[in-house]
Amino acid sequence: MKIAVVSENNKISQHFGRAEGFFVYDGTNKEYHKSNGHGAIPGQLKELGVEFVACGGIGEGALNNLKSLDIKVFSGLEGFCDDIADGFFKHILVNGEAVCNSHEPHHEHHHGHGHSCNCKCGK
């Protein structure tokens, strides 16, 4: 079983599509992979055999793309990547479901406990 945690400076990225890269964990090993660009991460994850992905916030398009590839998503998370993966393998990772549907130029996410951003999702 593999989980990917999208990363910005060893912390979970708060915007899936803008992540600089991601760590892939299999319970024993950890590998870092640089993102091939906006929209490329789902295909990269599928090629690596990833079954789960963890992120802060994620747009509906990326979420639907991941679902079509049978990759399950944990969103609305924050913290260090290693801690997120550890929680996953200990079965204590909770899905915050932070899904945003806005890609406005000044769209910023501030996901923490619960979901809070200036997108049009109304949360």
Disulfide bonds with the S-S distance in Angstrom:
none
